[in-house]
Amino acid sequence: MDQNESSVPRRDACGRQRETHGRKDMTLRRRNFSFPSEERSKTLQLKIRMMNFNKFRRRKGPAWTRSEQKKARSSHSGSSKCCTLETADSIQPRNSAIIVPLPRLQIPGFYYDPEKKRYFKITKDHPGKNFAICQDGGYKNVSSNSHNRVKAGDIKVTKKPSRISILNSLHDREYSLSTQTTSRNILEKLTQLVKVRQRLVLDPCADHHLELDQFAVSRIEPDACYERILTLYETKPTGNQVVQFHDLKKDKNNKFEVVHNMAMMKNQKITGLLWSPHEQTKNMYIVSLLGYGNMSGETMIFTVEGASQRIVGRTSVQGNSVWANSWNRNPLYSNMISIGASKVALTFDVSMKRRVIHVKCQSAVLAQEFSWSNPVLYNGSRDGCIRTCDVRVIGPNWPVMSLNQGELASITCLQVLRDENYLLASGLDGSLKLWDIRARACVQDYRGHINEITHGLRFYVDPTDSLIFAAGQDSVTRIWSIGSGKLLHTIPFPATVDRSLSPIPALYYSEEWGGKGGMPGLLYGAGDSIYSYSY
């Protein structure tokens, strides 16, 4: 090598410029540090890039996203879009490049789906294709070693609520303002316009067998066809109670006429008065007597024949007072009646005249009501509880269900809606509540009702289950919307009527007064008269 060639600048493997000084020993010494071969250069570059890639991969923070992966590739690959490697074992030509994919990340708690090309969280319902449940409750990768196992503490599983909140969902679906039907809305608006259309004067002394100085209507009960009514009177000077039945007729002008029939007087307090709800026994009704002194309470069954009536059955409850009665509405059990007494509930077969069920209760049964189609009897007690029993099976598991109205809310009246999933109940503390039987909870509270001392104070519901009619101890009749709980209208006691005998008016609402195609409205009993309220 001549002197000119030795002075040519050269670069080492690190890229630093060096000059030769013409010395042969230096030339020979640097012969081992000349340019590396093409294969060695490319292999070295690949190792450097992989080292930098591993450093970047160990950074802190959440799992990589696609944008971060793309950024990492572009930042560590220089101007090229992929890493190339040429090997002797490759079957590709020497000038072709092999694409080396980046290693897939192993993120704890996630798995990668090659079909969808994305990561998914490992949950209990969807653990992933390559994961199996471990004995300790975690997940392990089937395709990997045991050190890749995911522990149960690393996975957060959102549990579904054990109990669905049907208190709101069912009530909003069936009894809310958002689901009010057109007929229900119209009925609520018409209720605010209700007024007196007719006055019907009563006379319990029409058969001339009774001598009364003063009387007042305290209860009205219609038959199954709404063609006849039973009236209960409070009387002076004897203080006894009188029961009378009337025929209710309607003319072409939709005017009512009352035909007075036979009346009977009882020297005991009448706690139950009810017509049969069935067509085949529509001429029968039951009367329950409280009992006093050494006389036990009893229930009598009457049948009506024309203008007269006669007793066909009598049931006495030895040593107990009778507070309530009910008649089964189910056609399969049309002959079954129930009696609520002191710490006992009895069920009788009217046709067979025998006792069917005898149920011991923890408290006196003050109110009873049968369901419309289900063979279920609801018993409201003095202790504020509503207990149910299936009339088909009575055993040690009685009661089937129990609802608590309140410790001071002795149940005075029960009413099952035609939907049969809802129950209305009133108490001596003035409470009036709607219960969801499925949820066993109160879903609506109707405020304004007043009652403190009156046992057996009843309320009534229209046939569409839209309105509640209830008279309070303050002599005011209130009408609520069942769906919204809103107080729609109030009817004051007539100012011209003396309320010394019966300060609480008698109520009953029907859509067919006088028979099929009859007049809808509210019968309002006060004093010696019945007032017909309509729209």
Disulfide bonds with the S-S distance in Angstrom:
none
